[in-house]
């Protein structure tokens, strides 16, 4: 177990050195590049739309809220829906 941990630490140190040397991000240093990043983003967006938003809506609807609290809490699904756009913008920067 200790050998595996030591090799993992060495691997991460090599990745960080590659990142510093070539000025690339960690995904590029790992060899994933733009394709790996896009696949990861696509999976995150699908999980966000298919799982997180419906579950959030269900929890909010069963929470028995009213007034200002309900208004503020109903904004959460909108923020969750905007999150993938922010993530994509951050990666394309």
N, CA, C and O atoms as CSV, one atom per row, in Angstrom:
chain,resi,resn,atom,element,x,y,z
A,1,UNK,N,N,0.826,-1.192,0.000
A,1,UNK,CA,C,0.000,0.000,0.000
A,1,UNK,C,C,0.869,1.254,0.000
A,1,UNK,O,O,0.564,2.231,-0.684
A,2,UNK,N,N,1.959,1.216,0.778
A,2,UNK,CA,C,2.839,2.374,0.858
A,2,UNK,C,C,3.521,2.617,-0.481
A,2,UNK,O,O,3.738,3.766,-0.863
A,3,UNK,N,N,3.864,1.544,-1.202
A,3,UNK,CA,C,4.515,1.674,-2.500
A,3,UNK,C,C,3.593,2.362,-3.503
A,3,UNK,O,O,4.030,3.220,-4.271
A,4,UNK,N,N,2.321,1.983,-3.492
A,4,UNK,CA,C,1.346,2.587,-4.395
A,4,UNK,C,C,1.187,4.067,-4.087
A,4,UNK,O,O,1.136,4.894,-4.998
A,5,UNK,N,N,1.108,4.397,-2.813
A,5,UNK,CA,C,0.968,5.790,-2.402
A,5,UNK,C,C,2.189,6.601,-2.832
A,5,UNK,O,O,2.044,7.726,-3.308
A,6,UNK,N,N,3.390,6.041,-2.670
A,6,UNK,CA,C,4.612,6.736,-3.063
A,6,UNK,C,C,4.644,6.956,-4.574
A,6,UNK,O,O,5.037,8.029,-5.032
A,7,UNK,N,N,4.235,5.950,-5.351
A,7,UNK,CA,C,4.210,6.104,-6.807
A,7,UNK,C,C,3.179,7.144,-7.229
A,7,UNK,O,O,3.405,7.890,-8.182
A,8,UNK,N,N,2.065,7.198,-6.538
A,8,UNK,CA,C,1.042,8.201,-6.850
A,8,UNK,C,C,1.562,9.599,-6.571
A,8,UNK,O,O,1.330,10.518,-7.356
A,9,UNK,N,N,2.258,9.764,-5.463
A,9,UNK,CA,C,2.831,11.072,-5.130
A,9,UNK,C,C,3.855,11.483,-6.182
A,9,UNK,O,O,3.873,12.636,-6.611
A,10,UNK,N,N,4.707,10.548,-6.599
A,10,UNK,CA,C,5.702,10.851,-7.640
A,10,UNK,C,C,5.017,11.216,-8.954
A,10,UNK,O,O,5.461,12.131,-9.647
A,11,UNK,N,N,3.944,10.514,-9.302
A,11,UNK,CA,C,3.209,10.792,-10.531
A,11,UNK,C,C,2.623,12.203,-10.495
A,11,UNK,O,O,2.726,12.943,-11.473
A,12,UNK,N,N,2.013,12.576,-9.374
A,12,UNK,CA,C,1.431,13.904,-9.253
A,12,UNK,C,C,2.514,14.986,-9.279
A,12,UNK,O,O,2.303,16.058,-9.847
A,13,UNK,N,N,3.663,14.717,-8.673
A,13,UNK,CA,C,4.761,15.684,-8.723
A,13,UNK,C,C,5.246,15.876,-10.151
A,13,UNK,O,O,5.536,17.001,-10.555
A,14,UNK,N,N,5.340,14.791,-10.926
A,14,UNK,CA,C,5.732,14.898,-12.323
A,14,UNK,C,C,4.709,15.700,-13.125
A,14,UNK,O,O,5.078,16.506,-13.979
A,15,UNK,N,N,3.432,15.479,-12.850
A,15,UNK,CA,C,2.388,16.242,-13.539
A,15,UNK,C,C,2.500,17.729,-13.235
A,15,UNK,O,O,2.378,18.564,-14.130
A,16,UNK,N,N,2.733,18.052,-11.975
A,16,UNK,CA,C,2.846,19.456,-11.599
A,16,UNK,C,C,4.088,20.101,-12.208
A,16,UNK,O,O,4.058,21.270,-12.591
A,17,UNK,N,N,5.179,19.341,-12.296
A,17,UNK,CA,C,6.385,19.870,-12.946
A,17,UNK,C,C,6.130,20.102,-14.433
A,17,UNK,O,O,6.572,21.108,-14.989
A,18,UNK,N,N,5.422,19.178,-15.079
A,18,UNK,CA,C,5.070,19.344,-16.487
A,18,UNK,C,C,4.196,20.567,-16.668
A,18,UNK,O,O,4.367,21.330,-17.619
A,19,UNK,N,N,3.265,20.751,-15.759
A,19,UNK,CA,C,2.370,21.902,-15.824
A,19,UNK,C,C,3.171,23.197,-15.725
A,19,UNK,O,O,2.936,24.130,-16.493
A,20,UNK,N,N,4.110,23.262,-14.792
A,20,UNK,CA,C,4.916,24.468,-14.628
A,20,UNK,C,C,5.827,24.686,-15.833
A,20,UNK,O,O,5.991,25.815,-16.297
A,21,UNK,N,N,6.416,23.607,-16.336
A,21,UNK,CA,C,7.392,23.719,-17.420
A,21,UNK,C,C,6.754,24.190,-18.724
A,21,UNK,O,O,7.307,25.048,-19.412
A,22,UNK,N,N,5.603,23.636,-19.062
A,22,UNK,CA,C,4.987,23.947,-20.348
A,22,UNK,C,C,3.851,24.964,-20.247
A,22,UNK,O,O,3.324,25.384,-21.277
A,23,UNK,N,N,3.466,25.366,-19.063
A,23,UNK,CA,C,2.415,26.345,-18.898
A,23,UNK,C,C,1.041,25.825,-19.292
A,23,UNK,O,O,0.197,26.594,-19.754
A,24,UNK,N,N,0.807,24.535,-19.117
A,24,UNK,CA,C,-0.485,23.966,-19.494
A,24,UNK,C,C,-1.293,23.689,-18.232
A,24,UNK,O,O,-0.763,23.721,-17.121
A,25,UNK,N,N,-2.581,23.416,-18.419
A,25,UNK,CA,C,-3.393,23.086,-17.255
A,25,UNK,C,C,-3.207,21.609,-16.914
A,25,UNK,O,O,-2.552,20.870,-17.649
A,26,UNK,N,N,-3.786,21.192,-15.800
A,26,UNK,CA,C,-3.556,19.833,-15.312
A,26,UNK,C,C,-4.129,18.781,-16.248
A,26,UNK,O,O,-3.542,17.708,-16.387
A,27,UNK,N,N,-5.267,19.056,-16.899
A,27,UNK,CA,C,-5.860,18.094,-17.834
A,27,UNK,C,C,-4.929,17.866,-19.025
A,27,UNK,O,O,-4.777,16.734,-19.484
A,28,UNK,N,N,-4.311,18.929,-19.523
A,28,UNK,CA,C,-3.384,18.780,-20.633
A,28,UNK,C,C,-2.121,18.051,-20.195
A,28,UNK,O,O,-1.563,17.261,-20.957
A,29,UNK,N,N,-1.666,18.312,-18.968
A,29,UNK,CA,C,-0.477,17.629,-18.458
A,29,UNK,C,C,-0.735,16.136,-18.299
A,29,UNK,O,O,0.182,15.328,-18.450
A,30,UNK,N,N,-1.974,15.765,-17.995
A,30,UNK,CA,C,-2.324,14.358,-17.854
A,30,UNK,C,C,-2.545,13.699,-19.208
A,30,UNK,O,O,-2.680,12.478,-19.286
A,31,UNK,N,N,-2.585,14.492,-20.277
A,31,UNK,CA,C,-2.752,13.931,-21.606
A,31,UNK,C,C,-4.179,13.919,-22.088
A,31,UNK,O,O,-4.443,13.464,-23.201
A,32,UNK,N,N,-5.118,14.404,-21.284
A,32,UNK,CA,C,-6.522,14.396,-21.659
A,32,UNK,C,C,-6.855,15.463,-22.671
A,32,UNK,O,O,-7.608,15.220,-23.614
A,33,UNK,N,N,-6.300,16.644,-22.483
A,33,UNK,CA,C,-6.540,17.730,-23.406
A,33,UNK,C,C,-7.992,18.148,-23.485
A,33,UNK,O,O,-8.768,17.969,-22.547
A,34,UNK,N,N,-8.329,18.698,-24.608
A,34,UNK,CA,C,-9.648,19.281,-24.795
A,34,UNK,C,C,-10.740,18.220,-24.866
A,34,UNK,O,O,-11.859,18.456,-24.410
A,35,UNK,N,N,-10.429,17.053,-25.432
A,35,UNK,CA,C,-11.449,16.006,-25.572
A,35,UNK,C,C,-11.863,15.486,-24.199
A,35,UNK,O,O,-13.054,15.354,-23.918
A,36,UNK,N,N,-10.904,15.196,-23.360
A,36,UNK,CA,C,-11.214,14.724,-22.012
A,36,UNK,C,C,-11.985,15.752,-21.214
A,36,UNK,O,O,-12.892,15.415,-20.454
A,37,UNK,N,N,-11.614,17.019,-21.395
A,37,UNK,CA,C,-12.311,18.089,-20.697
A,37,UNK,C,C,-13.765,18.175,-21.160
A,37,UNK,O,O,-14.674,18.317,-20.342
A,38,UNK,N,N,-13.979,18.088,-22.461
A,38,UNK,CA,C,-15.338,18.182,-22.993
A,38,UNK,C,C,-16.201,16.989,-22.565
A,38,UNK,O,O,-17.386,17.157,-22.275
A,39,UNK,N,N,-15.625,15.803,-22.525
A,39,UNK,CA,C,-16.373,14.631,-22.070
A,39,UNK,C,C,-16.765,14.805,-20.601
A,39,UNK,O,O,-17.896,14.506,-20.218
A,40,UNK,N,N,-15.848,15.279,-19.800
A,40,UNK,CA,C,-16.147,15.522,-18.393
A,40,UNK,C,C,-17.225,16.572,-18.210
A,40,UNK,O,O,-18.118,16.413,-17.378
A,41,UNK,N,N,-17.147,17.646,-18.983
A,41,UNK,CA,C,-18.166,18.690,-18.907
A,41,UNK,C,C,-19.532,18.168,-19.342
A,41,UNK,O,O,-20.552,18.492,-18.734
A,42,UNK,N,N,-19.541,17.361,-20.396
A,42,UNK,CA,C,-20.800,16.805,-20.874
A,42,UNK,C,C,-21.443,15.911,-19.821
A,42,UNK,O,O,-22.654,15.973,-19.606
A,43,UNK,N,N,-20.648,15.090,-19.174
A,43,UNK,CA,C,-21.169,14.224,-18.111
A,43,UNK,C,C,-21.695,15.061,-16.951
A,43,UNK,O,O,-22.749,14.757,-16.393
A,44,UNK,N,N,-20.965,16.114,-16.587
A,44,UNK,CA,C,-21.411,16.980,-15.495
A,44,UNK,C,C,-22.724,17.678,-15.834
A,44,UNK,O,O,-23.592,17.816,-14.971
A,45,UNK,N,N,-22.876,18.115,-17.068
A,45,UNK,CA,C,-24.111,18.789,-17.481
A,45,UNK,C,C,-25.283,17.814,-17.477
A,45,UNK,O,O,-26.381,18.159,-17.040
A,46,UNK,N,N,-25.049,16.595,-17.964
A,46,UNK,CA,C,-26.124,15.593,-17.978
A,46,UNK,C,C,-26.563,15.255,-16.561
A,46,UNK,O,O,-27.761,15.164,-16.292
A,47,UNK,N,N,-25.621,15.068,-15.658
A,47,UNK,CA,C,-25.966,14.765,-14.262
A,47,UNK,C,C,-26.712,15.943,-13.641
A,47,UNK,O,O,-27.666,15.756,-12.885
A,48,UNK,N,N,-26.271,17.155,-13.966
A,48,UNK,CA,C,-26.913,18.349,-13.426
A,48,UNK,C,C,-28.369,18.433,-13.870
A,48,UNK,O,O,-29.263,18.656,-13.054
A,49,UNK,N,N,-28.599,18.256,-15.159
A,49,UNK,CA,C,-29.952,18.402,-15.702
A,49,UNK,C,C,-30.842,17.209,-15.337
A,49,UNK,O,O,-32.022,17.390,-15.034
A,50,UNK,N,N,-30.294,16.012,-15.362
A,50,UNK,CA,C,-31.114,14.815,-15.170
A,50,UNK,C,C,-31.310,14.424,-13.706
A,50,UNK,O,O,-32.288,13.753,-13.376
A,51,UNK,N,N,-30.405,14.829,-12.832
A,51,UNK,CA,C,-30.488,14.375,-11.440
A,51,UNK,C,C,-30.654,15.540,-10.458
A,51,UNK,O,O,-31.610,15.574,-9.684
A,52,UNK,N,N,-29.737,16.473,-10.496
A,52,UNK,CA,C,-29.690,17.501,-9.461
A,52,UNK,C,C,-30.916,18.412,-9.495
A,52,UNK,O,O,-31.528,18.668,-8.458
A,53,UNK,N,N,-31.275,18.900,-10.675
A,53,UNK,CA,C,-32.405,19.827,-10.755
A,53,UNK,C,C,-33.723,19.157,-10.356
A,53,UNK,O,O,-34.462,19.737,-9.560
A,54,UNK,N,N,-34.058,17.958,-10.871
A,54,UNK,CA,C,-35.320,17.326,-10.429
A,54,UNK,C,C,-35.354,17.015,-8.929
A,54,UNK,O,O,-36.384,17.197,-8.279
A,55,UNK,N,N,-34.242,16.551,-8.387
A,55,UNK,CA,C,-34.206,16.244,-6.952
A,55,UNK,C,C,-34.377,17.524,-6.138
A,55,UNK,O,O,-35.101,17.541,-5.143
A,56,UNK,N,N,-33.710,18.591,-6.562
A,56,UNK,CA,C,-33.837,19.874,-5.867
A,56,UNK,C,C,-35.275,20.377,-5.919
A,56,UNK,O,O,-35.812,20.833,-4.910
A,57,UNK,N,N,-35.893,20.296,-7.083
A,57,UNK,CA,C,-37.296,20.719,-7.198
A,57,UNK,C,C,-38.209,19.893,-6.308
A,57,UNK,O,O,-39.117,20.436,-5.678
A,58,UNK,N,N,-37.978,18.590,-6.249
A,58,UNK,CA,C,-38.803,17.718,-5.412
A,58,UNK,C,C,-38.639,18.053,-3.934
A,58,UNK,O,O,-39.624,18.116,-3.197
A,59,UNK,N,N,-37.418,18.264,-3.506
A,59,UNK,CA,C,-37.169,18.601,-2.099
A,59,UNK,C,C,-37.820,19.928,-1.743
A,59,UNK,O,O,-38.403,20.070,-0.668
A,60,UNK,N,N,-37.723,20.897,-2.640
A,60,UNK,CA,C,-38.313,22.206,-2.371
A,60,UNK,C,C,-39.835,22.114,-2.315
A,60,UNK,O,O,-40.468,22.746,-1.469
A,61,UNK,N,N,-40.421,21.328,-3.214
A,61,UNK,CA,C,-41.885,21.230,-3.229
A,61,UNK,C,C,-42.436,20.501,-2.009
A,61,UNK,O,O,-43.566,20.762,-1.596
A,62,UNK,N,N,-41.668,19.603,-1.431
A,62,UNK,CA,C,-42.138,18.875,-0.245
A,62,UNK,C,C,-41.713,19.550,1.064
A,62,UNK,O,O,-42.012,19.037,2.143
A,63,UNK,N,N,-41.028,20.681,0.985
A,63,UNK,CA,C,-40.490,21.316,2.189
A,63,UNK,C,C,-41.522,22.125,2.974
A,63,UNK,O,O,-41.255,22.513,4.112
A,64,UNK,N,N,-42.695,22.388,2.393
A,64,UNK,CA,C,-43.756,23.131,3.075
A,64,UNK,C,C,-43.272,24.517,3.507
A,64,UNK,O,O,-43.366,24.886,4.678
A,65,UNK,N,N,-42.757,25.269,2.544
A,65,UNK,CA,C,-42.274,26.615,2.805
A,65,UNK,C,C,-43.301,27.627,2.345
A,65,UNK,O,O,-44.177,27.311,1.540
A,66,UNK,N,N,-43.193,28.853,2.860
A,66,UNK,CA,C,-44.089,29.910,2.421
A,66,UNK,C,C,-43.399,31.260,2.559
A,66,UNK,O,O,-42.411,31.405,3.278
A,67,UNK,N,N,-43.941,32.234,1.859
A,67,UNK,CA,C,-43.461,33.603,1.984
A,67,UNK,C,C,-42.099,33.819,1.359
A,67,UNK,O,O,-41.769,33.257,0.315
A,68,UNK,N,N,-41.323,34.647,2.026
A,68,UNK,CA,C,-40.009,35.027,1.531
A,68,UNK,C,C,-39.071,33.829,1.455
A,68,UNK,O,O,-38.273,33.715,0.525
A,69,UNK,N,N,-39.168,32.949,2.423
A,69,UNK,CA,C,-38.317,31.750,2.420
A,69,UNK,C,C,-38.547,30.933,1.161
A,69,UNK,O,O,-37.593,30.476,0.533
A,70,UNK,N,N,-39.796,30.749,0.792
A,70,UNK,CA,C,-40.123,29.977,-0.402
A,70,UNK,C,C,-39.572,30.667,-1.649
A,70,UNK,O,O,-39.029,30.011,-2.538
A,71,UNK,N,N,-39.714,31.982,-1.710
A,71,UNK,CA,C,-39.216,32.734,-2.863
A,71,UNK,C,C,-37.710,32.589,-3.014
A,71,UNK,O,O,-37.207,32.390,-4.119
A,72,UNK,N,N,-36.994,32.690,-1.904
A,72,UNK,CA,C,-35.527,32.580,-1.953
A,72,UNK,C,C,-35.104,31.163,-2.301
A,72,UNK,O,O,-34.182,30.975,-3.095
A,73,UNK,N,N,-35.758,30.163,-1.723
A,73,UNK,CA,C,-35.382,28.770,-1.970
A,73,UNK,C,C,-35.703,28.357,-3.405
A,73,UNK,O,O,-35.008,27.512,-3.969
A,74,UNK,N,N,-36.741,28.933,-4.001
A,74,UNK,CA,C,-37.079,28.595,-5.387
A,74,UNK,C,C,-36.039,29.088,-6.390
A,74,UNK,O,O,-36.076,28.696,-7.556
A,75,UNK,N,N,-35.123,29.933,-5.957
A,75,UNK,CA,C,-34.039,30.408,-6.833
A,75,UNK,C,C,-32.947,29.345,-6.976
A,75,UNK,O,O,-32.190,29.381,-7.946
A,76,UNK,N,N,-32.851,28.420,-6.057
A,76,UNK,CA,C,-31.784,27.414,-6.064
A,76,UNK,C,C,-31.744,26.604,-7.360
A,76,UNK,O,O,-30.656,26.442,-7.913
A,77,UNK,N,N,-32.866,26.081,-7.884
A,77,UNK,CA,C,-32.777,25.339,-9.153
A,77,UNK,C,C,-32.263,26.194,-10.320
A,77,UNK,O,O,-31.575,25.689,-11.207
A,78,UNK,N,N,-32.594,27.469,-10.313
A,78,UNK,CA,C,-32.084,28.361,-11.357
A,78,UNK,C,C,-30.565,28.481,-11.257
A,78,UNK,O,O,-29.863,28.439,-12.268
A,79,UNK,N,N,-30.069,28.628,-10.041
A,79,UNK,CA,C,-28.621,28.719,-9.849
A,79,UNK,C,C,-27.928,27.413,-10.237
A,79,UNK,O,O,-26.836,27.428,-10.804
A,80,UNK,N,N,-28.567,26.292,-9.929
A,80,UNK,CA,C,-28.006,24.993,-10.314
A,80,UNK,C,C,-28.001,24.843,-11.830
A,80,UNK,O,O,-27.095,24.224,-12.388
A,81,UNK,N,N,-28.999,25.401,-12.498
A,81,UNK,CA,C,-29.051,25.333,-13.962
A,81,UNK,C,C,-28.000,26.232,-14.607
A,81,UNK,O,O,-27.509,25.925,-15.694
A,82,UNK,N,N,-27.650,27.333,-13.955
A,82,UNK,CA,C,-26.648,28.268,-14.498
A,82,UNK,C,C,-25.229,27.756,-14.236
A,82,UNK,O,O,-24.295,28.140,-14.941
A,83,UNK,N,N,-25.062,26.910,-13.249
A,83,UNK,CA,C,-23.736,26.414,-12.872
A,83,UNK,C,C,-22.965,25.774,-14.026
A,83,UNK,O,O,-21.780,26.075,-14.167
A,84,UNK,N,N,-23.553,24.909,-14.865
A,84,UNK,CA,C,-22.783,24.344,-15.983
A,84,UNK,C,C,-22.287,25.398,-16.966
A,84,UNK,O,O,-21.211,25.245,-17.545
A,85,UNK,N,N,-23.046,26.449,-17.156
A,85,UNK,CA,C,-22.595,27.525,-18.053
A,85,UNK,C,C,-21.354,28.195,-17.479
A,85,UNK,O,O,-20.417,28.509,-18.213
A,86,UNK,N,N,-21.348,28.412,-16.180
A,86,UNK,CA,C,-20.186,29.014,-15.530
A,86,UNK,C,C,-18.983,28.087,-15.617
A,86,UNK,O,O,-17.863,28.543,-15.848
A,87,UNK,N,N,-19.207,26.787,-15.434
A,87,UNK,CA,C,-18.108,25.815,-15.511
A,87,UNK,C,C,-17.516,25.783,-16.918
A,87,UNK,O,O,-16.296,25.778,-17.076
A,88,UNK,N,N,-18.367,25.761,-17.936
A,88,UNK,CA,C,-17.878,25.761,-19.317
A,88,UNK,C,C,-17.084,27.021,-19.597
A,88,UNK,O,O,-16.022,26.958,-20.216
A,89,UNK,N,N,-17.579,28.156,-19.152
A,89,UNK,CA,C,-16.873,29.421,-19.361
A,89,UNK,C,C,-15.510,29.415,-18.669
A,89,UNK,O,O,-14.536,29.945,-19.203
A,90,UNK,N,N,-15.446,28.817,-17.487
A,90,UNK,CA,C,-14.174,28.761,-16.762
A,90,UNK,C,C,-13.159,27.875,-17.488
A,90,UNK,O,O,-11.972,28.200,-17.527
A,91,UNK,N,N,-13.617,26.763,-18.060
A,91,UNK,CA,C,-12.697,25.861,-18.751
A,91,UNK,C,C,-12.251,26.416,-20.093
A,91,UNK,O,O,-11.133,26.139,-20.529
A,92,UNK,N,N,-13.081,27.178,-20.746
A,92,UNK,CA,C,-12.727,27.720,-22.056
A,92,UNK,C,C,-11.901,28.990,-21.959
A,92,UNK,O,O,-11.476,29.533,-22.979
A,93,UNK,N,N,-11.679,29.452,-20.790
A,93,UNK,CA,C,-10.915,30.685,-20.554
A,93,UNK,C,C,-9.484,30.511,-20.927
A,93,UNK,O,O,-8.694,31.445,-20.795
